[in-house]
Amino acid sequence: MKKNLSSKESMAVGLLISILTDHTEANPIKAKQLLVELNDQIHIPNFVTDSKLRGYCNYLRSNAILPVISGSQGYFVTKDPDIILKQIKSLINRADAIDNCAEGLKIFYK
């Protein structure tokens, strides 16, 4: 499901791709450093926030643009099917947990 990006968002996503493709499992980049690099290159202080970074990475994944992996070690790109499968399972587990939270909250919405 492609989202229409503004020109600034498209620029940020393009820069994100160029930065992430330099990072593998052996040299992941932490979110904080990724934000510094993106915002420095965009020349708009704090244009890319933590939330926007996650959204851009999700955009790259959900549109099969780039196999972005994220975890406690940071962000990186891989073509290793085992690592990609592990990320898929992690995303599915997180989605299930969010669904469970929503179901629990429904009790209070009456």
Buried (B, 14 or more C-beta within 10 A) or exposed (E): EEEEBEEEBEBBBEBBBEBBEEBBBEEBBEBEBBBEBBBEBBEEEEBBEEEBBEBBBBBBBEEEEBBBBBEEEBBBBBEEEEBBEEBEEEEEEEEEEEEEEEEEEEEEEE
